[in-house]
Amino acid sequence: MITQTGNDYIGALKGNQSGLFKDVKKNFIPESTFQKINKGHGRVEKRHVSICQNLDGIRSWPGLTTLIQVKSDL
Protein backbone atom coordinates (compact mmCIF):
# COMPACT_ATOMS: atom_id res chain seq x y z
CA MET A 1 0.00 0.00 0.00
CA ILE A 2 1.29 3.45 -0.95
CA THR A 3 0.77 4.99 2.51
CA GLN A 4 2.90 2.31 4.18
CA THR A 5 5.94 3.29 2.10
CA GLY A 6 5.71 6.94 3.10
CA ASN A 7 4.83 8.11 -0.39
CA ASP A 8 2.34 10.83 -1.23
CA TYR A 9 -0.39 10.26 -3.77
CA ILE A 10 -3.19 12.14 -5.46
CA GLY A 11 -6.46 10.64 -6.61
CA ALA A 12 -9.58 11.89 -8.33
CA LEU A 13 -12.84 11.61 -6.46
CA LYS A 14 -15.83 10.71 -8.61
CA GLY A 15 -19.40 9.64 -7.99
CA ASN A 16 -18.48 5.95 -7.78
CA GLN A 17 -17.30 6.64 -4.21
CA SER A 18 -20.77 7.93 -3.42
CA GLY A 19 -20.48 8.20 0.38
CA LEU A 20 -17.13 9.99 0.34
CA PHE A 21 -18.25 12.16 -2.60
CA LYS A 22 -21.35 13.32 -0.70
CA ASP A 23 -19.29 14.02 2.43
CA VAL A 24 -16.85 16.16 0.47
CA LYS A 25 -19.58 18.07 -1.38
CA LYS A 26 -21.29 18.84 1.92
CA ASN A 27 -18.24 19.63 4.08
CA PHE A 28 -15.60 21.09 1.74
CA ILE A 29 -14.71 24.56 3.06
CA PRO A 30 -11.91 26.23 1.08
CA GLU A 31 -9.01 27.39 3.25
CA SER A 32 -7.13 28.97 0.36
CA THR A 33 -7.99 29.54 -3.29
CA PHE A 34 -5.90 30.34 -6.35
CA GLN A 35 -7.22 31.55 -9.70
CA LYS A 36 -5.41 31.24 -13.02
CA ILE A 37 -6.55 32.64 -16.38
CA ASN A 38 -5.11 31.16 -19.57
CA LYS A 39 -5.67 32.51 -23.07
CA GLY A 40 -4.92 30.52 -26.17
CA HIS A 41 -6.35 28.81 -29.21
CA GLY A 42 -9.15 31.36 -29.40
CA ARG A 43 -10.52 30.81 -25.91
CA VAL A 44 -10.14 32.01 -22.34
CA GLU A 45 -10.06 29.41 -19.59
CA LYS A 46 -10.33 30.21 -15.87
CA ARG A 47 -9.27 27.70 -13.27
CA HIS A 48 -10.07 27.99 -9.57
CA VAL A 49 -8.05 25.71 -7.29
CA SER A 50 -9.13 25.46 -3.64
CA ILE A 51 -7.50 23.54 -0.80
CA CYS A 52 -9.14 22.15 2.35
CA GLN A 53 -7.33 20.34 5.16
CA ASN A 54 -10.20 20.33 7.64
CA LEU A 55 -11.67 16.84 7.24
CA ASP A 56 -14.44 17.19 9.85
CA GLY A 57 -17.55 15.41 8.59
CA ILE A 58 -15.63 13.49 5.92
CA ARG A 59 -15.36 9.74 6.32
CA SER A 60 -11.95 8.20 6.79
CA TRP A 61 -9.88 7.30 3.75
CA PRO A 62 -6.37 5.79 4.07
CA GLY A 63 -3.78 8.57 3.93
CA LEU A 64 -6.27 11.36 3.25
CA THR A 65 -4.93 14.67 4.63
CA THR A 66 -5.84 17.33 2.06
CA LEU A 67 -8.67 17.92 -0.39
CA ILE A 68 -8.05 19.88 -3.60
CA GLN A 69 -10.93 21.16 -5.71
CA VAL A 70 -10.38 22.33 -9.30
CA LYS A 71 -13.12 24.18 -11.15
CA SER A 72 -12.68 25.17 -14.77
CA ASP A 73 -14.68 27.75 -16.74
CA LEU A 74 -14.35 27.90 -20.50
N, C-alpha and C positions, 0 to 999 in steps of 0.2 A: 504494500500500500504506500502511496506517495507520501502521506503524512508521517509515516514511520521512518522515512529516510531523511527527514528534515527539509525536504524540498517544498517550494511554493508551487501552487498551481492556480489556474484560472479556468472557470467553466461557465458555460452559458446556461441560464435558467429558462426553461420553456414550460409550457403548460402540461407536459407529461409528468412533471413533478408537482401535481396539482396542489397538495397541501402546503408545500414549501412556497410555491408560486403565490398562493393566496396570502400566506403570512407576509411575504415580502411586499406585495402590493398594498397590504393594509398598514404595515408598520415601517416602511422605508421612509426615513426622515433625513433629507440631505444635510450633511454636516459641512460640506464644501462643494462648490460647483464651479466648473470651468466651461467657458463657451469659446468655440472656434468657428470661424467663418472661412470657407474655402470657395474660391471662384475658379472655374475652369470648364472647358468644353461646353460653353454656352449656358451654364447654370450656376446658381449660388446654393451652397449647402451649409446649413448651420448644424453644428453638433453641440449638445449639452451633455457634459459628463459630470455626474454627481457621485459622491462617496458617502457611505454610511457605515460606521463601525459599531453603532448601538444595535445590538441584536435582540433587544427585549421584544418579546412577542413572536420571535421567529424560531421555529423548531430547530433542534440541533441537527447539524450536518458535519461529518468528520472534517476537521481542519478549517471550518468556516470562521473567518475573523473580520472580513470586510466585504461589503456589498458595493458594486459599482453599477450605476445605471447610465446607459448611453441612449440619448434620444437624438434622432436625426430629422431635420426638416429640409425638404428639397424645394 
